[in-house]
Amino acid sequence: MGYTLITANRNYSSWSLRPWVLLKVLGLPFEDRIEPFTKPSNYEEFRSFSPTGQVPVLIDGERRVHDSLGITLYLADRHEGVWPADPDARAWAQGVVAEMHTGFSALRNDCTMNVGVRVKPKPMSPALTANVARIAEIFSEGLSRFGGAWLAGAEFTAADAFFAPVAFRIRTYGLDVGAGLSWVDQVLAHPAMRDWEAQALAETWREASHEAELAEAGEITADYRAHA
């Protein structure tokens, strides 16, 4: 029996994107199951398949592995390529993955993920400015220290998967990450990311609270999403 990955809307669900793109890039087959956000809290409905009432969830036989980091660690125990082979690159990648998983709250709150739109953002708060500067620093360090073309070396790893939603945010809001824009362009051009984006643009789902967060983020200058 193969994996099943439960995710949510392609436009909104940054947490879902992480294990989804990692599985795709590693070439690991899985059943792709979408449970869309339909209201501000889907906790009760999602509890039927997720112990936290959240996505993503990986099903492997009788096991249900929740949380994007938990899924990544589970996959790393079973498959090569989740982490870099080089010990220094691996240590660095694990650190920045953990940092992304627990931090950058201003980026999450002020720049909600929405793949199919472009936004002229409001003036950045000091906290968001610090978040963007730190992301630029991570991109620059990884690319220069490990030689690229991905964040921790020549191969796409969990480090790239965890920052993949940030690439969409950078494009949506026009955030300045300096030389790290080369990585942003590369990851957005990856076939797996283009697949996710195509699905996002085809979605006609709209969830009011996510759309309200988008409106609060700034002026919407373009919306490429399909309409019902």
C-alpha positions as CSV (number, residue, x, y, z in Angstrom):
1,M,0.0,0.0,0.0
2,G,1.4,3.4,-1.0
3,Y,1.3,6.8,0.6
4,T,-1.8,9.1,0.7
5,L,-1.1,12.8,1.4
6,I,-4.1,14.9,2.5
7,T,-3.7,18.5,1.7
8,A,-6.0,21.6,1.3
9,N,-6.5,24.3,-1.2
10,R,-3.6,25.0,-3.5
11,N,-3.9,28.8,-3.3
12,Y,-4.0,28.9,0.5
13,S,-2.3,25.9,2.1
14,S,1.4,26.7,2.5
15,W,1.9,23.9,5.0
16,S,0.4,21.4,2.6
17,L,2.8,22.4,-0.2
18,R,5.9,21.4,1.8
19,P,5.5,17.6,1.9
20,W,3.6,17.6,-1.4
21,V,6.5,19.2,-3.4
22,L,9.0,17.1,-1.5
23,L,7.2,13.9,-2.5
24,K,6.9,15.1,-6.1
25,V,10.6,16.0,-6.5
26,L,11.8,12.8,-4.9
27,G,9.6,10.8,-7.3
28,L,7.7,9.0,-4.5
29,P,4.3,7.9,-5.6
30,F,1.3,8.9,-3.5
31,E,-2.4,9.4,-3.7
32,D,-3.2,13.1,-3.7
33,R,-6.3,13.9,-1.6
34,I,-7.5,17.4,-1.2
35,E,-9.8,18.4,1.7
36,P,-10.5,22.1,1.0
37,F,-10.9,24.8,3.6
38,T,-14.6,25.7,3.7
39,K,-14.7,28.1,6.7
40,P,-12.4,29.8,9.1
41,S,-12.0,26.7,11.2
42,N,-12.4,23.2,9.7
43,Y,-11.3,21.6,12.9
44,E,-14.2,19.2,13.5
45,E,-14.3,18.0,9.9
46,F,-10.6,17.6,9.7
47,R,-10.5,15.6,13.0
48,S,-12.0,12.7,11.1
49,F,-8.5,12.1,9.5
50,S,-6.1,14.4,11.4
51,P,-5.4,14.2,15.2
52,T,-4.8,18.0,15.2
53,G,-7.7,18.9,12.9
54,Q,-5.2,20.4,10.5
55,V,-3.5,19.4,7.2
56,P,-1.2,18.0,5.9
57,V,-1.5,14.4,7.0
58,L,0.4,11.5,5.5
59,I,-1.3,8.0,5.6
60,D,1.0,5.0,5.3
61,G,-1.0,1.9,5.9
62,E,-2.4,2.1,9.4
63,R,-0.1,5.0,10.3
64,R,-1.2,8.6,10.1
65,V,1.6,11.1,10.3
66,H,0.6,14.7,10.9
67,D,2.4,18.1,10.5
68,S,4.7,19.0,7.7
69,L,7.8,18.6,9.7
70,G,6.6,15.2,11.2
71,I,6.0,14.0,7.6
72,T,9.4,15.2,6.5
73,L,11.1,13.3,9.3
74,Y,9.1,10.2,8.6
75,L,10.0,10.3,4.9
76,A,13.7,10.9,5.8
77,D,13.8,7.7,7.8
78,R,12.6,5.8,4.8
79,H,14.0,7.5,1.7
80,E,17.3,9.0,0.5
81,G,17.4,12.6,-0.6
82,V,15.2,14.3,2.0
83,W,18.4,15.8,3.6
84,P,21.7,16.6,1.9
85,A,24.3,13.9,2.0
86,D,27.1,16.3,3.0
87,P,27.1,16.5,6.9
88,D,27.6,20.3,7.0
89,A,24.9,20.9,4.5
90,R,22.6,18.5,6.3
91,A,23.1,20.2,9.6
92,W,22.5,23.6,8.0
93,A,19.4,22.4,6.2
94,Q,17.9,20.9,9.4
95,G,18.5,24.1,11.2
96,V,16.8,26.4,8.6
97,V,13.9,23.9,8.2
98,A,13.3,24.0,12.0
99,E,13.6,27.8,11.9
100,M,11.0,28.1,9.1
101,H,8.7,25.7,10.8
102,T,8.6,27.6,14.1
103,G,9.4,31.2,13.1
104,F,8.6,34.0,10.6
105,S,5.2,34.8,12.2
106,A,5.1,38.3,10.7
107,L,5.6,36.9,7.2
108,R,2.7,34.4,7.8
109,N,0.4,37.0,9.3
110,D,1.1,40.0,7.0
111,C,1.7,38.1,3.7
112,T,-0.9,35.3,3.6
113,M,-0.2,32.8,0.9
114,N,-2.4,33.1,-2.2
115,V,-0.7,31.7,-5.3
116,G,-2.9,33.2,-7.9
117,V,-2.8,36.9,-7.1
118,R,-0.4,39.8,-7.0
119,V,-0.5,42.4,-4.3
120,K,0.9,45.8,-3.7
121,P,1.6,45.3,0.0
122,K,1.0,47.8,2.8
123,P,4.2,49.3,4.3
124,M,6.1,46.6,6.1
125,S,6.2,46.4,9.8
126,P,9.6,46.2,11.6
127,A,8.8,42.5,12.3
128,L,8.1,41.8,8.7
129,T,11.2,43.7,7.5
130,A,13.3,41.6,9.9
131,N,11.7,38.4,8.6
132,V,12.4,39.3,5.0
133,A,16.0,40.2,5.8
134,R,16.5,36.9,7.5
135,I,15.1,35.0,4.6
136,A,17.4,36.9,2.2
137,E,20.3,36.0,4.5
138,I,19.4,32.3,4.5
139,F,19.1,32.2,0.8
140,S,22.4,34.0,0.3
141,E,24.2,31.8,2.8
142,G,22.9,28.5,1.5
143,L,23.6,29.3,-2.2
144,S,27.1,30.7,-1.5
145,R,28.2,28.1,1.1
146,F,27.0,25.0,-0.6
147,G,27.4,26.0,-4.2
148,G,23.8,25.9,-5.4
149,A,21.7,25.6,-7.4
150,W,19.4,24.7,-4.5
151,L,19.6,26.0,-1.0
152,A,21.8,23.2,0.5
153,G,23.7,22.1,-2.6
154,A,23.2,20.6,-6.0
155,E,20.0,18.7,-5.2
156,F,16.5,19.8,-4.1
157,T,16.0,18.8,-0.4
158,A,13.7,19.5,2.5
159,A,15.3,22.9,2.9
160,D,13.9,23.9,-0.6
161,A,10.5,22.3,0.2
162,F,10.1,24.2,3.4
163,F,10.9,27.6,1.7
164,A,8.8,26.8,-1.4
165,P,5.7,28.5,0.0
166,V,7.9,31.6,0.7
167,A,8.8,31.7,-3.0
168,F,5.1,32.1,-3.8
169,R,4.8,34.8,-1.2
170,I,7.9,36.7,-2.5
171,R,6.3,36.7,-6.0
172,T,2.8,37.6,-4.8
173,Y,4.0,40.6,-2.7
174,G,7.1,41.6,-4.6
175,L,9.4,41.1,-1.5
176,D,13.1,41.9,-1.9
177,V,15.4,39.0,-1.1
178,G,18.4,40.3,-3.0
179,A,20.5,37.7,-4.7
180,G,18.2,35.0,-3.3
181,L,15.8,35.9,-6.2
182,S,17.8,33.4,-8.4
183,W,16.6,30.6,-6.1
184,V,13.0,32.0,-6.2
185,D,13.0,32.0,-9.9
186,Q,14.4,28.5,-10.1
187,V,12.0,26.9,-7.6
188,L,9.0,28.6,-9.2
189,A,10.1,27.1,-12.6
190,H,10.4,23.6,-11.2
191,P,7.8,21.3,-12.9
192,A,6.4,20.2,-9.5
193,M,5.8,23.9,-8.5
194,R,4.3,24.7,-11.9
195,D,1.9,21.8,-11.3
196,W,0.9,23.1,-7.9
197,E,0.5,26.6,-9.4
198,A,-1.6,25.3,-12.3
199,Q,-4.0,23.6,-9.9
200,A,-4.1,26.8,-7.8
201,L,-5.1,28.9,-10.8
202,A,-7.8,26.3,-11.7
203,E,-9.4,26.4,-8.3
204,T,-12.8,28.2,-8.0
205,W,-13.0,27.7,-4.2
206,R,-13.0,30.9,-2.2
207,E,-12.9,30.9,1.6
208,A,-14.1,34.2,3.2
209,S,-11.5,34.4,6.0
210,H,-8.6,33.7,3.7
211,E,-9.8,36.2,1.2
212,A,-10.3,38.8,4.0
213,E,-6.7,38.3,5.1
214,L,-5.6,38.8,1.5
215,A,-7.5,42.1,1.3
216,E,-5.9,43.2,4.6
217,A,-2.4,42.6,3.2
218,G,-2.6,45.3,0.6
219,E,-4.0,46.3,-2.8
220,I,-4.7,43.3,-5.2
221,T,-3.3,44.3,-8.5
222,A,-4.0,41.1,-10.4
223,D,-6.0,37.9,-9.9
224,Y,-5.3,35.0,-12.2
225,R,-7.5,32.5,-10.5
226,A,-10.4,30.8,-12.3
227,H,-13.9,32.0,-11.5
228,A,-16.9,29.8,-11.0
